[in-house]
Every structure is written in structure tokens, then in C-alpha cells.
Amino acid sequence: MQRLAILIVTVLFVSSSVVLAVPAKKTLTFDKSPMGVVTFSGTVHKDAGVKCKECHNKDMFPKMKQGTVKISMDAIYASKLCGVCHNGGRAFDAKGNCGRCHVKK
């Protein structure tokens, strides 16, 4: 269960990473954060009822292309980008839950 939760938001909390569109049954791994590796699971988000267009729109992640959006924890904590859902409302709050996404190896 914890491993599944980690996959849910992994890409969401990379302190300075780029975003890629990740369809169901695919994962995307970011290993540049000093907080640990972050893995985003398209399947986990699909299974949670998230539709691609909910995040891939002009206000959040307008293009499904690498390098078009940088994610920062400041933005997430300000309820932007991944923080639109990961604020304790629709999905778990990013604040205080670093280990749900960042995994040190």
C-alpha cells in the first residue's frame, strides 16, 4: 500500500523537474532531487479517476512534452501544478508527506 502511494505522486514533488505525459501502465522516474527518487505512475492516477485533461490544460501542464514545465515544491505548496489536487482535499497533502513521493535509495 505504501509503495502504491509513493507511485501516486512521485513526479509531483520533484523540486526542479520537467513533466512528461505518462499514460496508464507507464511510469516516469525523476532522480535529480536530493530528497530522493520520484516515480510518477500513470496507472495510479488513472485508477484514482484522474483524466489526462484535468492536469494537461493551459493552466497546469499545457503541453505533453518534456521540458515544458518545471515543478517546484513552492508551486505545489501554493496549490499550483500537482498541488491543485495534492492539498489534502482530493488527494493527500504534499506538505509533511515527502516520503510518499521521494524515496531515498
Biopython code that builds the backbone (N, CA, C, O; Angstrom):
import numpy as np
from Bio.PDB.StructureBuilder import StructureBuilder

atoms = [
    (1, "MET", "N", (0.823, -1.190, 0.000)),
    (1, "MET", "CA", (0.000, 0.000, 0.000)),
    (1, "MET", "C", (0.870, 1.258, 0.000)),
    (1, "MET", "O", (0.598, 2.203, -0.740)),
    (2, "GLN", "N", (1.918, 1.269, 0.832)),
    (2, "GLN", "CA", (2.787, 2.432, 0.886)),
    (2, "GLN", "C", (3.498, 2.626, -0.450)),
    (2, "GLN", "O", (3.663, 3.754, -0.915)),
    (3, "ARG", "N", (3.913, 1.533, -1.058)),
    (3, "ARG", "CA", (4.592, 1.622, -2.347)),
    (3, "ARG", "C", (3.660, 2.215, -3.406)),
    (3, "ARG", "O", (4.087, 3.018, -4.235)),
    (4, "LEU", "N", (2.405, 1.823, -3.375)),
    (4, "LEU", "CA", (1.415, 2.357, -4.300)),
    (4, "LEU", "C", (1.230, 3.848, -4.075)),
    (4, "LEU", "O", (1.142, 4.615, -5.033)),
    (5, "ALA", "N", (1.170, 4.260, -2.833)),
    (5, "ALA", "CA", (1.011, 5.675, -2.512)),
    (5, "ALA", "C", (2.210, 6.477, -3.003)),
    (5, "ALA", "O", (2.065, 7.604, -3.475)),
    (6, "ILE", "N", (3.376, 5.893, -2.888)),
    (6, "ILE", "CA", (4.577, 6.572, -3.352)),
    (6, "ILE", "C", (4.503, 6.813, -4.851)),
    (6, "ILE", "O", (4.903, 7.871, -5.337)),
    (7, "LEU", "N", (3.999, 5.845, -5.571)),
    (7, "LEU", "CA", (3.883, 5.987, -7.016)),
    (7, "LEU", "C", (2.873, 7.048, -7.423)),
    (7, "LEU", "O", (3.005, 7.647, -8.491)),
    (8, "ILE", "N", (1.885, 7.287, -6.606)),
    (8, "ILE", "CA", (0.826, 8.230, -6.947)),
    (8, "ILE", "C", (1.375, 9.610, -7.262)),
    (8, "ILE", "O", (0.993, 10.217, -8.262)),
    (9, "VAL", "N", (2.229, 10.091, -6.456)),
    (9, "VAL", "CA", (2.617, 11.484, -6.581)),
    (9, "VAL", "C", (4.079, 11.690, -6.905)),
    (9, "VAL", "O", (4.553, 12.826, -6.925)),
    (10, "THR", "N", (4.769, 10.667, -7.146)),
    (10, "THR", "CA", (6.202, 10.761, -7.225)),
    (10, "THR", "C", (6.711, 11.891, -8.108)),
    (10, "THR", "O", (7.582, 12.656, -7.693)),
    (11, "VAL", "N", (6.194, 12.004, -9.289)),
    (11, "VAL", "CA", (6.646, 13.079, -10.166)),
    (11, "VAL", "C", (6.206, 14.428, -9.651)),
    (11, "VAL", "O", (6.783, 15.455, -10.010)),
    (12, "LEU", "N", (5.213, 14.431, -8.832)),
    (12, "LEU", "CA", (4.616, 15.669, -8.384)),
    (12, "LEU", "C", (5.521, 16.493, -7.487)),
    (12, "LEU", "O", (5.360, 17.710, -7.392)),
    (13, "PHE", "N", (6.442, 15.862, -6.847)),
    (13, "PHE", "CA", (7.207, 16.581, -5.844)),
    (13, "PHE", "C", (8.703, 16.644, -6.102)),
    (13, "PHE", "O", (9.499, 16.735, -5.167)),
    (14, "VAL", "N", (9.067, 16.597, -7.323)),
    (14, "VAL", "CA", (10.471, 16.782, -7.657)),
    (14, "VAL", "C", (10.753, 18.268, -7.540)),
    (14, "VAL", "O", (10.035, 19.082, -8.120)),
    (15, "SER", "N", (11.755, 18.620, -6.822)),
    (15, "SER", "CA", (11.975, 20.035, -6.539)),
    (15, "SER", "C", (12.281, 20.857, -7.781)),
    (15, "SER", "O", (12.029, 22.062, -7.787)),
    (16, "SER", "N", (12.802, 20.263, -8.805)),
    (16, "SER", "CA", (13.048, 21.021, -10.023)),
    (16, "SER", "C", (13.149, 20.046, -11.185)),
    (16, "SER", "O", (14.242, 19.719, -11.647)),
    (17, "SER", "N", (12.006, 19.594, -11.642)),
    (17, "SER", "CA", (11.985, 18.605, -12.710)),
    (17, "SER", "C", (11.057, 19.027, -13.822)),
    (17, "SER", "O", (10.243, 19.937, -13.669)),
    (18, "VAL", "N", (11.195, 18.351, -14.942)),
    (18, "VAL", "CA", (10.306, 18.590, -16.063)),
    (18, "VAL", "C", (9.226, 17.531, -16.069)),
    (18, "VAL", "O", (9.371, 16.464, -15.473)),
    (19, "VAL", "N", (8.140, 17.846, -16.754)),
    (19, "VAL", "CA", (6.990, 16.965, -16.774)),
    (19, "VAL", "C", (6.858, 16.306, -18.135)),
    (19, "VAL", "O", (7.108, 16.931, -19.166)),
    (20, "LEU", "N", (6.469, 15.054, -18.131)),
    (20, "LEU", "CA", (6.135, 14.320, -19.344)),
    (20, "LEU", "C", (4.746, 13.743, -19.175)),
    (20, "LEU", "O", (4.331, 13.406, -18.066)),
    (21, "ALA", "N", (4.039, 13.634, -20.267)),
    (21, "ALA", "CA", (2.742, 12.958, -20.189)),
    (21, "ALA", "C", (3.002, 11.478, -19.967)),
    (21, "ALA", "O", (3.827, 10.881, -20.659)),
    (22, "VAL", "N", (2.310, 10.886, -19.016)),
    (22, "VAL", "CA", (2.514, 9.485, -18.694)),
    (22, "VAL", "C", (1.174, 8.771, -18.744)),
    (22, "VAL", "O", (0.346, 8.953, -17.851)),
    (23, "PRO", "N", (0.950, 7.973, -19.760)),
    (23, "PRO", "CA", (-0.318, 7.258, -19.858)),
    (23, "PRO", "C", (-0.392, 6.114, -18.851)),
    (23, "PRO", "O", (0.607, 5.723, -18.247)),
    (24, "ALA", "N", (-1.604, 5.592, -18.690)),
    (24, "ALA", "CA", (-1.793, 4.437, -17.808)),
    (24, "ALA", "C", (-0.851, 3.329, -18.236)),
    (24, "ALA", "O", (-0.518, 3.202, -19.415)),
    (25, "LYS", "N", (-0.428, 2.537, -17.281)),
    (25, "LYS", "CA", (0.503, 1.421, -17.465)),
    (25, "LYS", "C", (1.933, 1.879, -17.712)),
    (25, "LYS", "O", (2.788, 1.058, -18.044)),
    (26, "LYS", "N", (2.212, 3.168, -17.559)),
    (26, "LYS", "CA", (3.565, 3.694, -17.720)),
    (26, "LYS", "C", (3.966, 4.428, -16.446)),
    (26, "LYS", "O", (3.114, 4.908, -15.698)),
    (27, "THR", "N", (5.265, 4.509, -16.212)),
    (27, "THR", "CA", (5.776, 5.295, -15.099)),
    (27, "THR", "C", (6.870, 6.215, -15.621)),
    (27, "THR", "O", (7.458, 5.987, -16.678)),
    (28, "LEU", "N", (7.115, 7.235, -14.861)),
    (28, "LEU", "CA", (8.167, 8.179, -15.182)),
    (28, "LEU", "C", (8.968, 8.391, -13.909)),
    (28, "LEU", "O", (8.394, 8.652, -12.852)),
    (29, "THR", "N", (10.279, 8.282, -13.996)),
    (29, "THR", "CA", (11.131, 8.401, -12.822)),
    (29, "THR", "C", (12.012, 9.635, -12.922)),
    (29, "THR", "O", (12.619, 9.899, -13.959)),
    (30, "PHE", "N", (12.072, 10.380, -11.840)),
    (30, "PHE", "CA", (12.941, 11.546, -11.727)),
    (30, "PHE", "C", (13.952, 11.265, -10.618)),
    (30, "PHE", "O", (13.573, 10.935, -9.494)),
    (31, "ASP", "N", (15.227, 11.394, -10.936)),
    (31, "ASP", "CA", (16.251, 11.047, -9.950)),
    (31, "ASP", "C", (17.179, 12.207, -9.611)),
    (31, "ASP", "O", (18.270, 11.989, -9.084)),
    (32, "LYS", "N", (16.768, 13.421, -9.902)),
    (32, "LYS", "CA", (17.627, 14.585, -9.656)),
    (32, "LYS", "C", (17.381, 15.266, -8.310)),
    (32, "LYS", "O", (18.177, 16.112, -7.902)),
    (33, "SER", "N", (16.318, 14.924, -7.624)),
    (33, "SER", "CA", (16.008, 15.573, -6.357)),
    (33, "SER", "C", (16.899, 15.040, -5.241)),
    (33, "SER", "O", (17.063, 13.828, -5.108)),
    (34, "PRO", "N", (17.478, 15.934, -4.435)),
    (34, "PRO", "CA", (18.271, 15.469, -3.287)),
    (34, "PRO", "C", (17.407, 14.782, -2.223)),
    (34, "PRO", "O", (17.930, 14.122, -1.325)),
    (35, "MET", "N", (16.108, 14.936, -2.328)),
    (35, "MET", "CA", (15.182, 14.308, -1.379)),
    (35, "MET", "C", (14.945, 12.838, -1.709)),
    (35, "MET", "O", (14.409, 12.099, -0.883)),
    (36, "GLY", "N", (15.335, 12.408, -2.898)),
    (36, "GLY", "CA", (15.153, 11.026, -3.297)),
    (36, "GLY", "C", (14.450, 10.903, -4.634)),
    (36, "GLY", "O", (13.927, 11.879, -5.172)),
    (37, "VAL", "N", (14.446, 9.706, -5.156)),
    (37, "VAL", "CA", (13.849, 9.413, -6.452)),
    (37, "VAL", "C", (12.334, 9.554, -6.372)),
    (37, "VAL", "O", (11.704, 9.144, -5.397)),
    (38, "VAL", "N", (11.770, 10.137, -7.412)),
    (38, "VAL", "CA", (10.327, 10.309, -7.507)),
    (38, "VAL", "C", (9.852, 9.558, -8.741)),
    (38, "VAL", "O", (10.397, 9.737, -9.831)),
    (39, "THR", "N", (8.835, 8.716, -8.572)),
    (39, "THR", "CA", (8.281, 7.951, -9.687)),
    (39, "THR", "C", (6.808, 8.282, -9.819)),
    (39, "THR", "O", (6.041, 8.132, -8.868)),
    (40, "PHE", "N", (6.414, 8.736, -11.004)),
    (40, "PHE", "CA", (5.017, 9.055, -11.279)),
    (40, "PHE", "C", (4.393, 7.884, -12.024)),
    (40, "PHE", "O", (4.963, 7.392, -12.998)),
    (41, "SER", "N", (3.236, 7.441, -11.576)),
    (41, "SER", "CA", (2.541, 6.327, -12.200)),
    (41, "SER", "C", (1.276, 6.800, -12.903)),
    (41, "SER", "O", (0.366, 7.329, -12.265)),
    (42, "GLY", "N", (1.221, 6.610, -14.215)),
    (42, "GLY", "CA", (0.009, 6.907, -14.961)),
    (42, "GLY", "C", (-1.136, 6.026, -14.515)),
    (42, "GLY", "O", (-2.280, 6.476, -14.461)),
    (43, "THR", "N", (-0.846, 4.775, -14.194)),
    (43, "THR", "CA", (-1.884, 3.833, -13.773)),
    (43, "THR", "C", (-2.516, 4.254, -12.445)),
    (43, "THR", "O", (-3.738, 4.218, -12.303)),
    (44, "VAL", "N", (-1.703, 4.645, -11.487)),
    (44, "VAL", "CA", (-2.233, 5.056, -10.183)),
    (44, "VAL", "C", (-3.176, 6.243, -10.356)),
    (44, "VAL", "O", (-4.247, 6.279, -9.749)),
    (45, "HIS", "N", (-2.790, 7.197, -11.168)),
    (45, "HIS", "CA", (-3.638, 8.366, -11.372)),
    (45, "HIS", "C", (-4.910, 8.006, -12.140)),
    (45, "HIS", "O", (-5.988, 8.510, -11.824)),
    (46, "LYS", "N", (-4.792, 7.150, -13.132)),
    (46, "LYS", "CA", (-5.974, 6.692, -13.874)),
    (46, "LYS", "C", (-6.923, 5.958, -12.936)),
    (46, "LYS", "O", (-8.130, 6.200, -12.955)),
    (47, "ASP", "N", (-6.382, 5.064, -12.119)),
    (47, "ASP", "CA", (-7.204, 4.294, -11.181)),
    (47, "ASP", "C", (-7.875, 5.187, -10.135)),
    (47, "ASP", "O", (-8.911, 4.826, -9.576)),
    (48, "ALA", "N", (-7.283, 6.345, -9.875)),
    (48, "ALA", "CA", (-7.873, 7.295, -8.931)),
    (48, "ALA", "C", (-8.941, 8.153, -9.601)),
    (48, "ALA", "O", (-9.548, 9.009, -8.958)),
    (49, "GLY", "N", (-9.170, 7.922, -10.895)),
    (49, "GLY", "CA", (-10.209, 8.654, -11.604)),
    (49, "GLY", "C", (-9.752, 9.942, -12.250)),
    (49, "GLY", "O", (-10.580, 10.744, -12.682)),
    (50, "VAL", "N", (-8.451, 10.157, -12.324)),
    (50, "VAL", "CA", (-7.921, 11.379, -12.926)),
    (50, "VAL", "C", (-7.879, 11.210, -14.440)),
    (50, "VAL", "O", (-7.361, 10.218, -14.953)),
    (51, "LYS", "N", (-8.425, 12.178, -15.135)),
    (51, "LYS", "CA", (-8.387, 12.203, -16.600)),
    (51, "LYS", "C", (-7.219, 13.073, -17.041)),
    (51, "LYS", "O", (-6.890, 14.052, -16.371)),
    (52, "CYS", "N", (-6.601, 12.735, -18.136)),
    (52, "CYS", "CA", (-5.421, 13.458, -18.626)),
    (52, "CYS", "C", (-5.650, 14.971, -18.677)),
    (52, "CYS", "O", (-4.798, 15.747, -18.245)),
    (53, "LYS", "N", (-6.789, 15.379, -19.201)),
    (53, "LYS", "CA", (-7.086, 16.806, -19.392)),
    (53, "LYS", "C", (-7.245, 17.568, -18.078)),
    (53, "LYS", "O", (-7.211, 18.799, -18.076)),
    (54, "GLU", "N", (-7.418, 16.865, -16.973)),
    (54, "GLU", "CA", (-7.509, 17.554, -15.692)),
    (54, "GLU", "C", (-6.192, 18.250, -15.349)),
    (54, "GLU", "O", (-6.187, 19.312, -14.727)),
    (55, "CYS", "N", (-5.096, 17.654, -15.752)),
    (55, "CYS", "CA", (-3.784, 18.238, -15.471)),
    (55, "CYS", "C", (-3.158, 18.848, -16.718)),
    (55, "CYS", "O", (-2.476, 19.871, -16.649)),
    (56, "HIS", "N", (-3.395, 18.215, -17.846)),
    (56, "HIS", "CA", (-2.819, 18.712, -19.099)),
    (56, "HIS", "C", (-3.786, 19.691, -19.731)),
    (56, "HIS", "O", (-4.570, 19.358, -20.620)),
    (57, "ASN", "N", (-3.696, 20.931, -19.227)),
    (57, "ASN", "CA", (-4.511, 22.034, -19.715)),
    (57, "ASN", "C", (-3.671, 23.303, -19.673)),
    (57, "ASN", "O", (-2.533, 23.277, -19.205)),
    (58, "LYS", "N", (-4.217, 24.407, -20.155)),
    (58, "LYS", "CA", (-3.435, 25.644, -20.278)),
    (58, "LYS", "C", (-2.945, 26.197, -18.938)),
    (58, "LYS", "O", (-1.965, 26.941, -18.902)),
    (59, "ASP", "N", (-3.609, 25.845, -17.847)),
    (59, "ASP", "CA", (-3.229, 26.385, -16.546)),
    (59, "ASP", "C", (-2.221, 25.550, -15.768)),
    (59, "ASP", "O", (-1.544, 26.069, -14.880)),
    (60, "MET", "N", (-2.114, 24.263, -16.090)),
    (60, "MET", "CA", (-1.219, 23.407, -15.312)),
    (60, "MET", "C", (-0.041, 22.906, -16.149)),
    (60, "MET", "O", (1.079, 23.397, -16.012)),
    (61, "PHE", "N", (-0.296, 21.950, -16.993)),
    (61, "PHE", "CA", (0.729, 21.353, -17.840)),
    (61, "PHE", "C", (0.217, 21.414, -19.277)),
    (61, "PHE", "O", (-0.346, 20.438, -19.772)),
    (62, "PRO", "N", (0.408, 22.559, -19.958)),
    (62, "PRO", "CA", (-0.224, 22.769, -21.257)),
    (62, "PRO", "C", (0.256, 21.851, -22.375)),
    (62, "PRO", "O", (-0.504, 21.558, -23.297)),
    (63, "LYS", "N", (1.467, 21.405, -22.311)),
    (63, "LYS", "CA", (1.982, 20.534, -23.369)),
    (63, "LYS", "C", (2.395, 19.205, -22.777)),
    (63, "LYS", "O", (2.873, 19.138, -21.644)),
    (64, "MET", "N", (2.212, 18.166, -23.537)),
    (64, "MET", "CA", (2.657, 16.837, -23.101)),
    (64, "MET", "C", (4.023, 16.576, -23.712)),
    (64, "MET", "O", (4.221, 15.624, -24.467)),
    (65, "LYS", "N", (4.954, 17.447, -23.364)),
    (65, "LYS", "CA", (6.297, 17.354, -23.926)),
    (65, "LYS", "C", (7.319, 17.676, -22.846)),
    (65, "LYS", "O", (7.151, 18.619, -22.073)),
    (66, "GLN", "N", (8.367, 16.888, -22.805)),
    (66, "GLN", "CA", (9.424, 17.062, -21.816)),
    (66, "GLN", "C", (10.015, 18.465, -21.890)),
    (66, "GLN", "O", (10.255, 19.001, -22.972)),
    (67, "GLY", "N", (10.239, 19.036, -20.733)),
    (67, "GLY", "CA", (10.910, 20.326, -20.648)),
    (67, "GLY", "C", (10.002, 21.535, -20.728)),
    (67, "GLY", "O", (10.492, 22.664, -20.705)),
    (68, "THR", "N", (8.708, 21.341, -20.821)),
    (68, "THR", "CA", (7.815, 22.492, -20.962)),
    (68, "THR", "C", (7.369, 23.088, -19.637)),
    (68, "THR", "O", (6.962, 24.249, -19.599)),
    (69, "VAL", "N", (7.433, 22.334, -18.561)),
    (69, "VAL", "CA", (7.006, 22.818, -17.245)),
    (69, "VAL", "C", (8.006, 22.331, -16.204)),
    (69, "VAL", "O", (8.407, 21.167, -16.210)),
    (70, "LYS", "N", (8.400, 23.222, -15.323)),
    (70, "LYS", "CA", (9.250, 22.831, -14.196)),
    (70, "LYS", "C", (8.381, 22.773, -12.943)),
    (70, "LYS", "O", (7.556, 23.652, -12.693)),
    (71, "ILE", "N", (8.586, 21.728, -12.174)),
    (71, "ILE", "CA", (7.831, 21.550, -10.939)),
    (71, "ILE", "C", (8.707, 21.976, -9.773)),
    (71, "ILE", "O", (9.883, 21.617, -9.703)),
    (72, "SER", "N", (8.131, 22.738, -8.864)),
    (72, "SER", "CA", (8.853, 23.087, -7.637)),
    (72, "SER", "C", (7.927, 22.824, -6.457)),
    (72, "SER", "O", (6.704, 22.879, -6.587)),
    (73, "MET", "N", (8.516, 22.544, -5.324)),
    (73, "MET", "CA", (7.721, 22.319, -4.131)),
    (73, "MET", "C", (6.996, 23.602, -3.725)),
    (73, "MET", "O", (5.885, 23.540, -3.200)),
    (74, "ASP", "N", (7.612, 24.763, -3.963)),
    (74, "ASP", "CA", (6.944, 26.023, -3.649)),
    (74, "ASP", "C", (5.632, 26.142, -4.411)),
    (74, "ASP", "O", (4.620, 26.557, -3.847)),
    (75, "ALA", "N", (5.645, 25.780, -5.690)),
    (75, "ALA", "CA", (4.422, 25.837, -6.503)),
    (75, "ALA", "C", (3.392, 24.826, -5.989)),
    (75, "ALA", "O", (2.207, 25.141, -5.883)),
    (76, "ILE", "N", (3.843, 23.628, -5.676)),
    (76, "ILE", "CA", (2.918, 22.603, -5.181)),
    (76, "ILE", "C", (2.298, 23.044, -3.857)),
    (76, "ILE", "O", (1.092, 22.899, -3.660)),
    (77, "TYR", "N", (3.112, 23.582, -2.948)),
    (77, "TYR", "CA", (2.603, 24.042, -1.657)),
    (77, "TYR", "C", (1.636, 25.221, -1.821)),
    (77, "TYR", "O", (0.787, 25.455, -0.960)),
    (78, "ALA", "N", (1.766, 25.959, -2.927)),
    (78, "ALA", "CA", (0.879, 27.093, -3.211)),
    (78, "ALA", "C", (-0.372, 26.641, -3.968)),
    (78, "ALA", "O", (-1.094, 27.466, -4.527)),
    (79, "SER", "N", (-0.625, 25.336, -3.982)),
    (79, "SER", "CA", (-1.792, 24.743, -4.660)),
    (79, "SER", "C", (-1.782, 24.970, -6.167)),
    (79, "SER", "O", (-2.829, 25.125, -6.795)),
    (80, "LYS", "N", (-0.588, 24.985, -6.727)),
    (80, "LYS", "CA", (-0.434, 25.060, -8.175)),
    (80, "LYS", "C", (0.112, 23.727, -8.658)),
    (80, "LYS", "O", (0.581, 22.916, -7.859)),
    (81, "LEU", "N", (0.051, 23.503, -9.959)),
    (81, "LEU", "CA", (0.550, 22.269, -10.566)),
    (81, "LEU", "C", (-0.054, 21.069, -9.830)),
    (81, "LEU", "O", (-1.276, 20.974, -9.720)),
    (82, "CYS", "N", (0.754, 20.178, -9.340)),
    (82, "CYS", "CA", (0.275, 18.971, -8.663)),
    (82, "CYS", "C", (-0.480, 19.303, -7.385)),
    (82, "CYS", "O", (-1.327, 18.530, -6.937)),
    (83, "GLY", "N", (-0.170, 20.460, -6.798)),
    (83, "GLY", "CA", (-0.808, 20.888, -5.569)),
    (83, "GLY", "C", (-2.278, 21.248, -5.720)),
    (83, "GLY", "O", (-2.971, 21.452, -4.723)),
    (84, "VAL", "N", (-2.765, 21.329, -6.962)),
    (84, "VAL", "CA", (-4.192, 21.563, -7.171)),
    (84, "VAL", "C", (-4.991, 20.436, -6.514)),
    (84, "VAL", "O", (-6.030, 20.682, -5.901)),
    (85, "CYS", "N", (-4.511, 19.223, -6.643)),
    (85, "CYS", "CA", (-5.176, 18.071, -6.010)),
    (85, "CYS", "C", (-4.487, 17.645, -4.719)),
    (85, "CYS", "O", (-5.151, 17.253, -3.758)),
    (86, "HIS", "N", (-3.174, 17.719, -4.694)),
    (86, "HIS", "CA", (-2.413, 17.229, -3.538)),
    (86, "HIS", "C", (-2.292, 18.315, -2.472)),
    (86, "HIS", "O", (-1.205, 18.803, -2.163)),
    (87, "ASN", "N", (-3.457, 18.672, -1.923)),
    (87, "ASN", "CA", (-3.541, 19.699, -0.891)),
    (87, "ASN", "C", (-4.364, 19.214, 0.302)),
    (87, "ASN", "O", (-4.783, 20.006, 1.147)),
    (88, "GLY", "N", (-4.587, 17.904, 0.355)),
    (88, "GLY", "CA", (-5.382, 17.337, 1.436)),
    (88, "GLY", "C", (-6.861, 17.264, 1.109)),
    (88, "GLY", "O", (-7.646, 16.741, 1.900)),
    (89, "GLY", "N", (-7.251, 17.785, -0.051)),
    (89, "GLY", "CA", (-8.647, 17.736, -0.470)),
    (89, "GLY", "C", (-8.906, 16.488, -1.296)),
    (89, "GLY", "O", (-9.358, 15.471, -0.770)),
    (90, "ARG", "N", (-8.628, 16.562, -2.555)),
    (90, "ARG", "CA", (-8.855, 15.421, -3.446)),
    (90, "ARG", "C", (-7.851, 14.304, -3.201)),
    (90, "ARG", "O", (-8.195, 13.124, -3.264)),
    (91, "ALA", "N", (-6.624, 14.676, -2.924)),
    (91, "ALA", "CA", (-5.546, 13.700, -2.704)),
    (91, "ALA", "C", (-4.736, 14.128, -1.478)),
    (91, "ALA", "O", (-4.909, 15.233, -0.963)),
    (92, "PHE", "N", (-3.869, 13.258, -1.027)),
    (92, "PHE", "CA", (-3.107, 13.566, 0.182)),
    (92, "PHE", "C", (-2.339, 14.871, 0.034)),
    (92, "PHE", "O", (-1.936, 15.254, -1.065)),
    (93, "ASP", "N", (-2.146, 15.538, 1.147)),
    (93, "ASP", "CA", (-1.446, 16.815, 1.180)),
    (93, "ASP", "C", (0.050, 16.594, 0.978)),
    (93, "ASP", "O", (0.652, 15.725, 1.609)),
    (94, "ALA", "N", (0.633, 17.383, 0.100)),
    (94, "ALA", "CA", (2.070, 17.291, -0.144)),
    (94, "ALA", "C", (2.867, 17.725, 1.089)),
    (94, "ALA", "O", (3.924, 17.166, 1.379)),
    (95, "LYS", "N", (2.362, 18.709, 1.802)),
    (95, "LYS", "CA", (3.065, 19.213, 2.992)),
    (95, "LYS", "C", (3.131, 18.124, 4.050)),
    (95, "LYS", "O", (2.116, 17.547, 4.441)),
    (96, "GLY", "N", (4.336, 17.859, 4.499)),
    (96, "GLY", "CA", (4.525, 16.882, 5.560)),
    (96, "GLY", "C", (4.490, 15.432, 5.108)),
    (96, "GLY", "O", (4.547, 14.525, 5.939)),
    (97, "ASN", "N", (4.399, 15.203, 3.834)),
    (97, "ASN", "CA", (4.336, 13.842, 3.303)),
    (97, "ASN", "C", (5.417, 13.579, 2.257)),
    (97, "ASN", "O", (5.165, 12.895, 1.265)),
    (98, "CYS", "N", (6.589, 14.106, 2.467)),
    (98, "CYS", "CA", (7.680, 13.992, 1.484)),
    (98, "CYS", "C", (7.934, 12.541, 1.064)),
    (98, "CYS", "O", (8.118, 12.250, -0.118)),
    (99, "GLY", "N", (7.942, 11.649, 2.034)),
    (99, "GLY", "CA", (8.268, 10.254, 1.780)),
    (99, "GLY", "C", (7.244, 9.503, 0.951)),
    (99, "GLY", "O", (7.513, 8.385, 0.513)),
    (100, "ARG", "N", (6.091, 10.080, 0.728)),
    (100, "ARG", "CA", (5.096, 9.420, -0.120)),
    (100, "ARG", "C", (5.494, 9.512, -1.585)),
    (100, "ARG", "O", (5.006, 8.742, -2.412)),
    (101, "CYS", "N", (6.367, 10.437, -1.905)),
    (101, "CYS", "CA", (6.827, 10.569, -3.292)),
    (101, "CYS", "C", (8.334, 10.403, -3.407)),
    (101, "CYS", "O", (8.820, 9.695, -4.289)),
    (102, "HIS", "N", (9.065, 11.048, -2.527)),
    (102, "HIS", "CA", (10.522, 10.999, -2.571)),
    (102, "HIS", "C", (11.021, 9.752, -1.837)),
    (102, "HIS", "O", (10.726, 9.563, -0.657)),
    (103, "VAL", "N", (11.770, 8.915, -2.531)),
    (103, "VAL", "CA", (12.280, 7.680, -1.952)),
    (103, "VAL", "C", (13.800, 7.659, -2.087)),
    (103, "VAL", "O", (14.340, 7.654, -3.194)),
    (104, "LYS", "N", (14.468, 7.646, -0.955)),
    (104, "LYS", "CA", (15.940, 7.564, -0.971)),
    (104, "LYS", "C", (16.341, 6.115, -1.147)),
    (104, "LYS", "O", (15.770, 5.219, -0.525)),
    (105, "LYS", "N", (17.321, 5.894, -1.994)),
    (105, "LYS", "CA", (17.782, 4.521, -2.250)),
    (105, "LYS", "C", (19.079, 4.261, -1.536)),
    (105, "LYS", "O", (19.626, 3.162, -1.629)),
]
sb = StructureBuilder()
sb.init_structure("model")
sb.init_model(0)
sb.init_chain("A")
sb.init_seg("    ")
for serial, (resi, resn, name, xyz) in enumerate(atoms, 1):
    if name == "N":
        sb.init_residue(resn, " ", resi, " ")
    sb.init_atom(name, np.array(xyz, "f"), 0.0, 1.0, " ", f" {name:<3s}", serial, name[0])
structure = sb.get_structure()
